Each structure stands twice: as structure tokens, then as C-alpha cells.
Amino acid sequence: MLEIPGYSIQRVLGHGGMATVYLAVQESLGREVALKVLLPSLASDPVAPERFLREARFAAQLHHPNIVAIHEVGTHDGTPYMAMGYEPGGTMAGTPPGGIDPRTALRAVRDISLALEYAHRQGVVHRDIKPENILRRTDGSCVLSDFGIAHAVAAQTGLTNEGTSVGTPHYMSPEQLRGEKVDGRADLYSLGVVLYQMLTGSLPYQGTDGWAIGVQHISAPIPRLPAKLAHLQPLIDDLLAKTPAERVQSGAVLVERVDALLGGSQPAYDTGRILLQPARRVHWLIAAPIALMVVASLMFVQQAQRKRADARATAAAVAAAADDTAIPAQGASIAVLPLVDMSEGKDQGWFSDGLSEELINVLAQEPGHVDYIPGV
């Protein structure tokens, strides 16, 4: 079993072309870490150790919530290693055949876009964006790892030369495959490939070897998403554009696009449910005050109707009383004097007038004559 001073190795987490990653406990702090150790067979290689240490230097300089943290870098018995933050959720590799929930895929892309925006602003291009290098936290968020072939845009390291392509062919941008100088937009192309794979469960371009796959990345049409995901096709088109100038230009722009989809600015397919669109939200913003006004009006009308009903009841009582007093027969009349508003605020005149009118209407149905004497 491998031994690294200060670490208790638990088990193997994964293997790569240059290193093995172990789950280990950092004894000084008692915390679990992912311990990445260069393969012993590459320890004497003239390039591999320097490339390994360069990854550690790049990653250690990038302090961002969505970039894996580097705790320590060292060498033991001539073999370099680095201790990184351990994310028990594993990687985004192994997408099921039908793809994953679109919203989960978009959230993962958003997290990595934030990481890339930060790295690119520091002058670092990752150049190997793929599911195996995207780690999942237990809360569902994602972090970017493995800067093993990252390139400092402003520096010449001597480890790669223009005219050679470095990366994983399935995820490489056309300019990267041609061995051209790349910038952050190459990473966004690769992230577009990852998004397509997460959505569909398959890669956009298939082939029997790296050359056949590379040719498709360079010249084949951008593949179409299934009909239920058609609203995400414009995003895929803008990420997988063949030329960098036609592509999404930065991680920040990609975050805005993803936020618009997650927030409902465009319909987002979510297990058969269509999210509320902004136009509908605007309609609701307009309709809500109107609805409140209507409710208030109805309450006012109901109150007025109750008061009018009270007026009818009062008028009926007056009529009954008049009937009981045996108003003289024919030729007799009843005079209705105007009712006075005696309320403190003098704002119930409408009720007084209504009561007078109702009283006249009720008495008019009785034999005799009813006179109304207006106020002066």
C-alpha cells in the first residue's frame, strides 16, 4: 500500500492517465482529502512531473467556491502528490442513456461557468473540460478539478507547442483539435459538449478513433436535441459554434443565459412541466392590483346593499306604523321630510337620501297620497 507521510490512505477513488487519486485522511487536521499521486511509472518522465506540479500551482492560485481547493503539494520518494478537497458526490461521469433532468444539467453548467469565468480572468484556460473533471458536492453543486493540462494564456510553459492538440478528443474545440492557440472560449465549447451529453446521455459526435471524432467537431453540423428539449437548442448552437467568434463569449454570459432558462425567461422542460413565462408573470403583476380593486369595489357595493336593505326595513316599519294609526281615508296624505345626516363626519348623506327614497317607494304602494318636502 502506498504511504505518504502525514496521510492515512483509505482507498482508491479513481485512476487517470497520469495519476491515481486516493481517499485519505490528513492526520494533522483529521479531515478527508482526495490525495492525487503521480503514477510511479511517470516519476522519471521529463515532462510528467513538471506538468503535475504545474496543475498544482494553477489550482492553488485559483480561490473560488466552484474550483477544487488545494490543501498541500509535496514530493515523497521522488513522486509528487497533492492533497485536494474531497467531494463524496463523485464526478458527473456516467450519464444514464436518457440523460439527466435538464434543470440539474443546467445548474451544473452554471457552476462550472462561474469557475471558468474566474479562471479565465486569471489568465488560465483549463483545456480539459469533461464530466470526469466535474465533481459533485453533497448539496448538488459542482466544482471544477484537474488543471493538469491548463494553459496560462500570457505565459509560454514549453510543455505544449502550437500545432499540437492536447485534451480529450470527444470534448475538444475545433481550434484546439487543429493545434491553434486557444482562449477561454475553447473551454466553453467543451462545456457545451458536456451539456449535450448530460441532456441526451450521448456525445454529440461519435467515431472509432480520435481523428474521426476530431473531423466531426471541425466540420460536422451541430446535432439536434430531442423535441422535448428543443428550447435548449439555441444554447447548444451557441456553445458548439465552429468558430470562437460565433460562440458564447464568456462564462459570465453563459451564466446569464442559464439563469434565464432556470428562471423561466424561456420555457424550461422539467419532467413535462412548463415553467411560468415572463409575459405571464407581467400579466399577473398587472392583474393583481386590478383584482384587489375589484374585490374592494364588491365589498363597498355589498356594504351599500346592506345599508339599502336596512333602509327598506326602516321604511317598511314606518309604513306599518302609519297603517296602524289609521290614516284618515280618502284625500289624506303623508309627507316625507328629508332625513338629516347626523353622522360625525357628515359623510352619510347618500344613505339619508337613499332611506328617504325607499320610504317614499314603500309608502307609494299604500292607498293615499305621499308628498316629499325637499330640504332648503
C-alpha positions in Angstrom: 0.0 0.0 0.0 1.2 3.5 -0.9 2.5 5.6 2.0 2.6 9.4 2.1 3.8 10.9 5.3 1.0 12.7 7.2 -1.8 10.9 5.4 -3.7 7.7 6.1 -4.7 6.2 2.8 -8.2 4.7 2.8 -9.0 3.5 -0.7 -8.6 4.3 -4.4 -11.1 6.9 -5.8 -10.0 6.7 -9.4 -7.3 6.4 -12.0 -6.2 8.7 -14.7 -3.5 8.8 -17.4 -1.0 10.5 -15.2 -2.1 9.9 -11.6 -4.1 7.9 -9.1 -6.5 9.6 -6.7 -6.9 8.1 -3.2 -9.3 8.9 -0.4 -7.1 9.7 2.6 -7.3 11.3 6.0 -4.9 14.3 6.6 -3.7 13.3 10.1 -2.8 16.7 11.3 -6.3 18.0 10.8 -8.3 14.8 10.8 -10.1 15.7 7.6 -10.8 13.6 4.5 -8.9 14.7 1.4 -8.5 13.5 -2.2 -4.9 12.6 -2.5 -3.6 12.8 -6.1 -0.3 10.9 -6.7 1.7 10.8 -9.9 2.0 7.3 -11.3 5.3 5.8 -10.3 6.0 4.9 -13.9 6.0 8.6 -14.8 8.2 9.8 -12.0 11.3 9.7 -14.3 9.5 11.2 -17.3 11.0 14.5 -18.3 7.6 16.2 -18.7 5.1 14.4 -16.5 6.3 15.6 -13.0 6.5 19.2 -14.2 3.1 19.1 -15.7 1.7 17.5 -12.5 3.3 20.3 -10.4 2.0 22.9 -12.8 -1.5 21.7 -12.2 -1.0 22.1 -8.5 0.4 25.6 -9.0 -2.5 26.7 -11.2 -5.2 25.2 -9.0 -3.6 26.6 -5.8 -3.8 30.1 -7.2 -7.5 29.9 -8.1 -9.5 30.5 -5.0 -13.2 30.1 -6.0 -16.1 28.2 -4.5 -16.5 26.2 -7.7 -12.9 25.2 -8.1 -11.5 22.3 -6.1 -9.3 23.5 -3.2 -5.7 22.5 -3.0 -4.6 21.9 0.6 -1.0 20.8 0.1 1.6 19.9 -2.6 4.7 17.8 -2.0 7.0 15.1 -3.1 7.7 11.8 -1.5 10.5 9.4 -2.7 10.6 11.4 -5.9 6.9 11.1 -6.6 4.9 14.4 -6.5 1.4 14.4 -4.9 -1.2 17.0 -4.0 -4.0 16.9 -1.3 -7.3 18.3 -2.6 -10.8 18.9 -1.2 -12.7 15.6 -1.2 -16.2 15.7 -2.7 -18.1 12.5 -1.8 -20.6 13.0 -4.6 -18.2 11.7 -7.2 -18.0 13.1 -10.7 -20.5 13.9 -13.4 -19.3 10.9 -15.5 -21.6 8.0 -16.2 -24.6 9.9 -17.5 -27.6 7.5 -18.0 -28.7 6.7 -21.6 -31.7 9.0 -21.5 -29.8 11.9 -19.9 -30.4 13.6 -16.6 -33.0 16.2 -15.6 -32.4 19.3 -17.7 -32.5 21.6 -14.7 -29.8 19.6 -12.9 -27.7 19.7 -16.1 -28.2 23.5 -16.3 -27.2 24.0 -12.7 -24.0 22.0 -13.2 -23.2 24.1 -16.3 -23.9 27.3 -14.3 -21.5 26.2 -11.5 -18.7 25.4 -14.0 -19.3 28.6 -15.9 -18.7 30.6 -12.7 -15.4 28.6 -12.2 -14.3 29.2 -15.8 -15.2 32.9 -15.7 -12.9 33.3 -12.7 -10.1 31.1 -14.1 -10.2 32.9 -17.5 -10.0 36.3 -15.7 -6.8 35.0 -14.0 -5.4 34.1 -17.5 -5.9 30.3 -17.1 -7.5 28.1 -19.7 -8.4 24.6 -18.4 -8.4 22.8 -21.8 -9.8 19.5 -20.5 -13.4 20.2 -19.5 -15.2 16.8 -19.3 -17.6 15.0 -16.9 -14.7 13.3 -15.1 -13.3 16.6 -14.1 -16.6 18.0 -12.7 -17.1 16.9 -9.1 -20.4 16.9 -7.3 -20.9 18.1 -3.8 -23.5 16.6 -1.4 -25.7 19.7 -1.8 -25.9 19.2 -5.6 -23.5 21.9 -6.6 -20.4 21.2 -8.7 -16.7 22.1 -8.7 -14.1 22.0 -11.4 -10.9 19.9 -10.9 -7.9 18.7 -12.8 -5.9 21.6 -14.2 -3.2 19.1 -15.4 -3.1 20.5 -18.9 -4.3 24.0 -18.1 -2.5 26.7 -20.0 -1.6 30.2 -18.9 -2.6 32.4 -21.8 0.1 35.0 -21.1 2.9 32.6 -20.5 4.8 30.0 -22.6 5.5 27.0 -20.5 7.4 25.0 -23.1 5.3 21.9 -22.2 3.0 22.3 -25.2 3.6 23.7 -28.7 1.4 25.4 -31.2 0.4 22.8 -33.8 -0.2 20.0 -31.3 -3.5 19.3 -29.7 -3.8 18.4 -26.0 -7.0 17.3 -24.4 -9.8 14.6 -24.7 -10.9 14.4 -28.4 -14.6 13.9 -27.5 -14.7 17.3 -25.8 -12.1 19.4 -27.7 -13.0 22.5 -29.6 -12.2 22.7 -33.4 -9.4 25.2 -32.8 -7.9 23.0 -30.0 -8.0 20.0 -32.3 -6.2 21.9 -35.0 -3.5 22.8 -32.6 -4.2 26.5 -32.7 -3.8 29.0 -29.9 -6.9 28.8 -27.6 -8.6 31.0 -25.1 -11.5 30.6 -22.7 -14.0 30.1 -25.5 -12.4 26.6 -26.1 -13.4 25.7 -22.6 -17.0 26.9 -23.2 -17.1 24.7 -26.3 -16.1 21.7 -24.2 -18.7 22.6 -21.6 -21.3 22.7 -24.4 -20.3 19.1 -25.3 -20.7 18.1 -21.6 -24.2 19.8 -21.5 -25.3 18.0 -24.6 -24.1 14.7 -23.1 -25.9 15.4 -19.8 -29.1 16.2 -21.6 -29.2 13.3 -24.0 -27.0 10.6 -22.5 -24.8 10.5 -25.6 -21.9 12.5 -27.1 -22.7 14.9 -30.0 -20.0 13.2 -32.2 -19.1 9.6 -32.3 -16.2 7.8 -34.1 -13.9 4.9 -34.0 -10.8 7.0 -33.2 -9.8 10.4 -32.2 -9.2 11.5 -35.7 -12.7 10.6 -36.9 -14.2 12.4 -33.9 -12.0 15.4 -34.4 -13.1 15.8 -38.0 -16.7 15.9 -36.9 -16.0 18.6 -34.3 -14.4 20.7 -37.0 -16.8 20.2 -39.9 -20.0 18.2 -39.0 -23.3 20.1 -38.3 -24.2 20.7 -34.7 -26.5 17.8 -33.7 -30.2 18.4 -32.8 -31.7 17.8 -29.3 -34.9 15.8 -28.9 -38.1 17.7 -29.4 -38.8 18.0 -25.7 -35.5 19.8 -25.3 -35.8 22.0 -28.4 -35.9 25.2 -26.3 -32.3 24.5 -25.3 -31.1 24.1 -28.9 -30.1 27.8 -29.2 -27.8 27.5 -26.2 -26.2 24.3 -27.6 -25.8 26.0 -31.0 -24.1 29.0 -29.4 -21.8 26.8 -27.3 -20.8 24.4 -30.2 -20.3 27.1 -32.9 -17.3 26.1 -35.0 -15.6 29.4 -34.7 -14.9 31.1 -31.4 -16.3 34.5 -32.6 -19.7 32.9 -33.1 -19.7 31.2 -29.7 -20.8 32.3 -26.2 -18.0 34.7 -25.4 -17.5 34.3 -21.7 -18.5 32.3 -18.6 -20.4 35.3 -17.3 -22.5 35.5 -20.5 -23.2 31.7 -20.2 -24.3 32.2 -16.6 -26.8 34.8 -17.7 -28.2 32.5 -20.4 -28.6 29.6 -17.9 -30.2 31.9 -15.3 -32.7 33.0 -17.9 -33.6 29.4 -18.6 -33.7 28.4 -15.0 -35.7 31.4 -14.1 -38.3 30.9 -16.8 -37.4 33.7 -19.2 -37.6 30.9 -21.7 -39.7 27.7 -21.3 -37.7 25.1 -19.4 -38.6 21.5 -19.8 -38.9 20.0 -16.4 -40.3 16.4 -16.4 -43.3 17.5 -18.6 -44.0 20.8 -16.7 -43.6 24.1 -18.4 -42.4 26.9 -16.1 -44.2 30.2 -15.9 -43.0 32.6 -18.6 -42.2 36.2 -18.0 -45.1 37.5 -20.1 -47.4 35.6 -17.8 -45.7 37.0 -14.8 -46.1 40.5 -16.1 -49.8 39.9 -16.7 -50.1 38.8 -13.1 -48.3 41.9 -11.9 -50.8 44.0 -13.8 -53.8 41.9 -12.9 -53.2 41.6 -9.1 -53.9 45.3 -8.3 -56.9 45.3 -10.6 -58.2 42.2 -8.8 -57.7 44.0 -5.4 -59.7 47.0 -6.7 -62.5 44.8 -7.9 -62.6 43.0 -4.6 -62.7 46.3 -2.7 -65.5 47.6 -5.0 -67.5 44.5 -4.4 -67.1 44.9 -0.7 -68.2 48.5 -1.0 -71.3 47.5 -3.1 -72.2 44.8 -0.6 -72.0 47.3 2.2 -74.2 49.7 0.3 -76.7 46.9 -0.4 -76.8 46.1 3.3 -77.5 49.7 4.2 -80.1 49.9 1.5 -81.7 46.8 2.9 -81.7 48.4 6.3 -83.4 51.5 4.7 -86.1 49.2 3.2 -86.7 47.6 6.6 -87.0 51.0 8.2 -89.3 52.3 5.6 -91.5 49.2 5.9 -91.6 49.7 9.7 -92.7 53.3 9.2 -95.4 52.2 6.7 -96.7 49.6 9.2 -96.8 52.2 11.9 -98.7 54.5 9.6 -101.2 51.8 8.8 -101.7 51.1 12.5 -102.5 54.7 13.2 -105.4 54.6 10.8 -104.5 57.4 8.5 -107.8 59.2 7.5 -109.4 57.9 4.4 -109.5 59.4 1.0 -107.9 62.7 0.5 -105.4 62.1 3.3 -101.7 62.3 2.5 -98.4 61.5 4.1 -95.5 64.0 3.9 -91.9 62.6 3.9 -89.5 65.1 5.3 -85.8 64.9 4.2 -83.7 62.8 6.5 -80.7 64.6 8.0 -77.1 63.2 8.1 -76.3 63.3 11.8 -73.0 61.3 11.5 -69.9 62.8 13.0 -68.1 63.0 9.6 -71.2 64.2 7.7 -70.3 61.6 5.1 -73.5 59.5 5.1 -75.8 61.8 3.1 -76.1 59.3 0.4 -77.6 56.9 3.0 -80.0 59.5 4.2 -81.2 60.2 0.7 -81.5 56.5 -0.1 -83.6 56.0 3.0 -85.9 58.8 2.0 -86.3 57.4 -1.5 -87.0 53.9 -0.2 -89.6 55.2 2.3 -91.4 57.1 -0.4 -91.3 53.9 -2.7 -92.8 51.8 0.1 -95.5 54.3 1.1 -96.4 54.9 -2.5 -97.7 51.4 -2.6 -100.3 52.2 0.1 -103.6 54.0 -0.7 -103.4 57.7 -0.3 -101.0 60.4 -1.3 -97.4 60.8 -0.4 -95.6 64.1 -0.6 -91.9 64.7 -0.4 -90.8 68.0 1.1 -87.3 68.8 -0.1 -84.8 70.3 2.3 -84.0 74.0 1.9 
